[in-house]
Amino acid sequence: MNTDLPLAARLAHEVVSTAGNIGIEQVSALARLLETACLANSPTAEAICLRLVESNAASFQAIDVWLSRDAAKDTALAAAR
């Protein structure tokens, strides 16, 4: 794992806001934990990062499902016209 903790802290800080703005609260909370761990040079940073990656992937999957359903509705409405 890359050990540039100051960079990781800055990137995690960006994720906190971005995820929070679109309502992905678990990703935002984990990013905040990662930012804090990196700034403290905590040995837990790597484990938190892995949890963040997993949560982010799950969030992307949920968004994809939601977008697919929304697109299917739009297609059905257009076909009904």
C-alpha positions as a Markdown table, in Angstrom:
| # | Residue | x | y | z |
|---|---|---|---|---|
| 1 | Met | 0.0 | 0.0 | 0.0 |
| 2 | Asn | 1.2 | 3.5 | -0.8 |
| 3 | Thr | 2.2 | 5.2 | 2.5 |
| 4 | Asp | 1.8 | 8.8 | 1.4 |
| 5 | Leu | -0.5 | 9.5 | 4.3 |
| 6 | Pro | -0.8 | 13.3 | 3.9 |
| 7 | Leu | -1.9 | 12.7 | 0.3 |
| 8 | Ala | -4.4 | 10.0 | 1.4 |
| 9 | Ala | -5.7 | 12.4 | 4.0 |
| 10 | Arg | -6.3 | 15.2 | 1.4 |
| 11 | Leu | -8.0 | 12.7 | -1.0 |
| 12 | Ala | -10.2 | 11.3 | 1.8 |
| 13 | His | -11.2 | 14.9 | 2.8 |
| 14 | Glu | -12.5 | 15.4 | -0.8 |
| 15 | Val | -14.4 | 12.2 | -0.6 |
| 16 | Val | -16.1 | 13.2 | 2.7 |
| 17 | Ser | -17.7 | 16.2 | 1.0 |
| 18 | Thr | -18.4 | 14.7 | -2.4 |
| 19 | Ala | -20.1 | 11.5 | -0.9 |
| 20 | Gly | -22.0 | 13.6 | 1.6 |
| 21 | Asn | -23.3 | 15.9 | -1.2 |
| 22 | Ile | -24.9 | 13.0 | -3.0 |
| 23 | Gly | -26.1 | 11.2 | 0.1 |
| 24 | Ile | -23.7 | 8.4 | 0.4 |
| 25 | Glu | -23.4 | 8.7 | 4.1 |
| 26 | Gln | -21.4 | 5.5 | 4.8 |
| 27 | Val | -18.8 | 6.4 | 2.3 |
| 28 | Ser | -18.6 | 9.9 | 3.7 |
| 29 | Ala | -18.2 | 8.6 | 7.3 |
| 30 | Leu | -15.5 | 6.1 | 6.3 |
| 31 | Ala | -13.6 | 8.8 | 4.4 |
| 32 | Arg | -13.7 | 11.0 | 7.5 |
| 33 | Leu | -12.3 | 8.1 | 9.6 |
| 34 | Leu | -9.6 | 7.5 | 7.0 |
| 35 | Glu | -8.7 | 11.2 | 6.9 |
| 36 | Thr | -8.4 | 11.2 | 10.7 |
| 37 | Ala | -6.4 | 8.0 | 10.8 |
| 38 | Cys | -4.0 | 9.3 | 8.1 |
| 39 | Leu | -3.4 | 12.6 | 9.9 |
| 40 | Ala | -2.7 | 10.7 | 13.1 |
| 41 | Asn | -0.4 | 8.3 | 11.2 |
| 42 | Ser | -2.5 | 5.5 | 12.7 |
| 43 | Pro | -1.9 | 1.9 | 11.8 |
| 44 | Thr | -5.6 | 1.5 | 11.3 |
| 45 | Ala | -5.5 | 3.6 | 8.1 |
| 46 | Glu | -5.0 | 0.7 | 5.8 |
| 47 | Ala | -8.0 | -1.3 | 7.2 |
| 48 | Ile | -10.2 | 1.8 | 7.0 |
| 49 | Cys | -9.1 | 2.3 | 3.4 |
| 50 | Leu | -10.1 | -1.2 | 2.5 |
| 51 | Arg | -13.5 | -0.7 | 4.2 |
| 52 | Leu | -13.9 | 2.5 | 2.3 |
| 53 | Val | -13.1 | 0.8 | -1.0 |
| 54 | Glu | -15.7 | -1.9 | -0.3 |
| 55 | Ser | -18.4 | 0.6 | 0.7 |
| 56 | Asn | -17.7 | 2.7 | -2.3 |
| 57 | Ala | -18.0 | -0.2 | -4.7 |
| 58 | Ala | -21.4 | -1.2 | -3.1 |
| 59 | Ser | -22.6 | 2.4 | -3.4 |
| 60 | Phe | -21.6 | 2.5 | -7.1 |
| 61 | Gln | -23.5 | -0.8 | -7.6 |
| 62 | Ala | -26.6 | 0.5 | -5.9 |
| 63 | Ile | -26.5 | 3.7 | -8.0 |
| 64 | Asp | -26.1 | 1.6 | -11.2 |
| 65 | Val | -29.2 | -0.4 | -10.3 |
| 66 | Trp | -31.2 | 2.7 | -9.5 |
| 67 | Leu | -30.1 | 4.3 | -12.9 |
| 68 | Ser | -31.0 | 1.1 | -14.8 |
| 69 | Arg | -34.5 | 1.1 | -13.2 |
| 70 | Asp | -35.0 | 4.8 | -14.0 |
| 71 | Ala | -33.9 | 4.2 | -17.6 |
| 72 | Ala | -36.2 | 1.3 | -18.0 |
| 73 | Lys | -39.1 | 3.5 | -16.8 |
| 74 | Asp | -38.2 | 6.2 | -19.3 |
| 75 | Thr | -38.1 | 3.6 | -22.1 |
| 76 | Ala | -41.4 | 2.2 | -21.1 |
| 77 | Leu | -43.0 | 5.6 | -21.0 |
| 78 | Ala | -41.6 | 6.5 | -24.4 |
| 79 | Ala | -42.9 | 3.3 | -25.9 |
| 80 | Ala | -46.4 | 3.9 | -24.5 |
| 81 | Arg | -46.7 | 7.3 | -26.2 |
